[in-house]
């Protein structure tokens, strides 16, 4: 996996350098050799700033490079012989206006994305299952918190407010509660927060890919033990039953937590066919198979619905995930994929919404 990052990092530096070179050509007078040297140095510096500073700077650079990439593709189209008479670069000062315009657009997108990321909404669904015996149950599904110093207070306040208004019967934390930016203190704080709710409703947790990689100074095992000490039910290919509904919590798809490989899902689904079955899997996997073996609903996160425009559309186009966002039927399985309550890498979201999912499971 790490080897795959090498061409990605080289690509970012190369395209950053190319962007800087194009800006230098348009605005600065210097020798060709100096322009090339300056472009490479600035490209590496931009990449380093993105890695170590992150935040809004990373968002601006990401959107700026994305916009220039799209612009390059469009301008290449105008270079085709049949389109040359429409070449916009023929207009006076086009390059300068175009470059500054894209930079301003990248900044505006990133600033809007920050406010969009911090505006946490409640998204509601209602489902019912035929020929099953169960009680009406309201589920609060929270995924992809990525707890750290910058977001933990805001997110816990939003969850508390939604809990107070919606009054769910069960809270499900659908993975990526933590990531590499999460300190042990953050982990203790978010665990205690969800633990304080267990006196009123059960709280279920399943691992996400970032959880199994461990936090800043703790392992996935230490996280699981911490959650369990706070009264939270950790499901790792285990089943929790309430109100006639079997909640099947899956081991994370990458299964690097040391808790064993994923079990065959069919071995976890109750065989009596009477109880409703809800599968909780951080990544939306095996959705059609779940529908073919009688699972009634699946809950997932992980995708962030792209988070940064237009990644969600690109993921849909190339089928990166079996399902990107929303609710969709696969046989008997009503699959719900959340865009998550938090963000990863940068506290910016220019695609999708930050959400807490409420699912009303009602009798048919």
N, C-alpha and C positions, 0 to 999 in steps of 0.2 A: 504493500500500500504506500509506504514511504517513497519507494522508487517512482511511483506514478506522480508524486509531487514535483519531482525534478523538472520534467518538461513543462509543467504548469508554471513553476517559478521562473524558469528561463523565458517562457512566453510572456509573462507579465513584465519582466524587466525589458525584454525586446520591444514590446509594444509601447511601453512607457517611454523608452529611448526614442522610438520612432516618432511618437507624439511630440516630445520635446524638440527633436530635430526639425520637425515641420514648423513648430512655433518659431524656432531660431531663424529658419529660412525666411519667414514672413516678417519678423520684427527686428532682428539683430544683424548687424553687419560684422562678419568675422570670416576668417579663412575656412575652407571646407574641412580641413583637418581638425581645427579647433572646434568646429560645430559638432563633428562626430565624437570627439573626446568629451565635450561638454554634455552631449546628449546621453552618452553611456553613463557618465558620472551622476547626472541628475536622475536618470532612470533608476539606477541602483539606490540613490538616496530616497526617491519616492517610494520604492518598494520597502526600504528599511523603515521609513516613517509609517507606512501602512501596517507593517508587522508589529512595531513597538509602540506606536502612538494609537493607532486604530481609531475608533469612534467616528466622529463626523468627518475627520480628514480622510479616513479610509473610504467612507461612503462617497465623498465628493470625487475622489480619485477613481473609484470603481465606476461611478456613473459617467464621469468624464471620458474614461477609456471606452466604456460601452457605447456612448453617444458618438465618439469619433470613429469607432469601428463601424457602426451603422452608417455614418456619414461617408466613410471611405467606400463602402459597398454601393451606396447610392451614386457617388461620383464616378465609380468604375462603370456603372451602367451608362452614364452620360458619355463615357469615352468610346462606347460602341459606335461604329460609323453611322448607323442609322439614327443615332440620338445626338450626334455631335452638334447639330444646329441648335440644340436646347441646352448646351453646356453652360451651367450657371457661372463657372469660374471665369467666363469671358467678361462678366460685369466688373466694373471698376471697384476696387477695394473689397471684392467678394471674400477673398481669403481671410482678411483681417476681421471683417464683420462676422463671418461664419464662425471663426475660432472663438472670438469673444462671446458670441451668442450661445455657442454650445457650452462654454465654461459657466456662463451665468445660469443656463438651464440646469446644469449638473448641480450647482450650488442650491438653486431653488428646490430641485427634486429632493436633495439630501435634507434640507431644512424641513420641508413638508414631511419627509419620511420619518424624521425624528418625532414630530408631533403625532403622526399616524401610529407609530410604534407604541407610544405611551398612552394612547387612547384605547383602553381595554374594554371590549364589548362582550355582552352575553349573547351567544348564538343558540337558538332553541330549535329542537327537533321533537317530533312525536312519532312513536312507532308502536305497533301492536303485532302480536304473534298468534297465528291461528293454531288451534288444536293443542294449545299448551296450557298448563295449570300454573298460574302465578298471580301475585298481587300487584296492583299498580305501584310503580316505583319511579321516583325521580332521581336521575343520576347527574351529578356534577362531574364533568370530565375536564381535567386540567393537564395540559402537556407542555413540554418544552419551556420550562421556566428558566433554565440556565442561570440559576441563582448566583448573584455576586453583589458586591457593595453598591453598585450603581442602580440595581433594579429591585432588590429584595423588599424594601419597604413599600414601594409603589405597588408591586404585584400582590403582596400579602394583604394590603389594604383593599385592593380590588376584589380579591377572592373573598375576604371577610364580608364586604358589602354585598356581593352577589349571593353568598351563602345566607346572609340575613334576609334578603329579599326572596330568594327562590326556595329556601328551606328544603334542600335535597335529602333523600333517604340514605344516600351513600356518596362518598367522594372518591373518585379514582384519579390518581396521579399517574399519567400515562407515559412516563419516561423522560429522560433528559432533565431531571430535576436539577442536575449539576453539570458542570463541564470543567475544563482545565483552569478556568478563571475563578472557580469556586474555592474559597478557603475553608478550612475545617470549621472556623467560627461561623461562616455562612451556612455550612451544612448543618451545624447544631441549631442555628437560628431557624432555618426553614423546617427542620425536623420537629422542633419544639412547637412551631406554629401549627403544623398539621396534627401533631400529637395532642394539642389542646382541644381539637375538635372531636377526638375519639370518644370523649365522654357523652357526646350527643349522637354521633353517627359513625359507622365504620369508615375507615380510610384505607384504601387499597393502593399499593404501589407496584409498578412493574419497571424493570430496568430499561433504559434507553442506551443507544450506542455510546453517548458521552458519559453516562453513569458508569459503564463497565470499564471505560478507559481510566476512571479515577479523577479526583479533583486535584487541586494545587498541591495538597500535602496529605492526601488520604486515598485509600483504595476502595474498590467497589464493595469488598467484603465489609470494610469498616463503615461504609455508608449504610449497607443493609442492616448491620447490627445496630447502628445508631437509630435507624427508623423503627426497628422492632422494639428497642428499649423505650421508645416514645409511644408505643401502643399501635403502631401502623402495621397492617398486614402486608408483608412482602410476598408476592406471588412470582414464582419462577418455575413455570410449568406445573402450577398448582391450581386448585379449585377452591373458591369461596362461595358458599351458598347462602342466600337470604331471599325471603319473599317468594320462594319457588323458582328463583333464577340462579343458575350456576354461572358465576363469573370465573372464566378461565384465563388466568394471567400467564402469558407466554414468556419463556426465557428469551432474552434479546437475540435477534437474528444472528449477530456476529458471534455471540456465545463465547466471549473472551473473559468472562467473569470468573472462570474457574469453577462454576457451578454445573458444569456438564453441558453437552450438546443439547440442542432442542429435541424434545420428545416428539414422537409422531402425534399430531394433533388429534387423530381419531381415538387414540388411547386416553385422551383427556376429556372427550365429550361424553356426557352421561348416556348410557345405553338404553334407558327406559323410554326415551322419546316423549316423556310427559313434561319435564321441566324445561323452561326456556334456557337457552345457552347464549351467553355473551362472551366473546373472545376479546381480550385486551392485549394488543400487540403493538409495541411502540412504532414499528415500521409496518405499513400496510402490505402484508405478504399473504400469499395463498388465498386470496379473497374468493376466487371461483371454487377452489377446493372446499373452503369453509361452507359455501352455499350448497355444495354437492353432498355433504355429509350431515346436513341438518342443523348447522349453526344458525341461530336466529339474527344475531347482530355482532358486528365487530367494531371496536373503537381503536383508532390509531392517531398518531401525530407525525412527528419527524420531518415532514416535507416543508413546513413553514409556508406552504403555498408559494414557494420561490423566495419570498422575503424581499429580494431585490429585483425590480423589473428589468428585463423581461424573463428572468430565470424560470418562473413558473410556467410560462408558455413554452419555453425551450424544453423543460422537463416533460411537459405534455406531448410535445411534438415528437420527441425521441423515446417516449415510454420509459423514462428513468424510474418512475414509480408505477406500481400497478394502478394506483389512484392518487391523484394530486390533492384534491380538496372536495369537501362537501359530503353529500349523501348519495349513494348509488346502490342499486340492487344487483346482487350476484346470486342467482338461484334463490335459496331460502334466506341468504345472508343479506341483511341491510347493513352496508358498510358506511361508517362515518369517519372521515379524516379531518382532523382539526389543523388549523394553521398555527396553533400554539399561542400561549399567553405571553411568551417572551421572544427574544431575538438572539441570534448567535453571531459572534464576530464583531458586530457593530449594533448599537442601539438605534437602528434605522430600519424602517420597513416601507418600501415603495411599491410593494405588491401584496395584496391581501390585507387582512386585519389581525390585530392581536385579540384573541378571544378566549372566553371561558364557555365551554359547551354544556348546555343543559338538555338532557334527553328524558322526555316523559315516556316511560314504558307503560302503556295502558292496555286493558283487556280488549280483545277484538270484538 
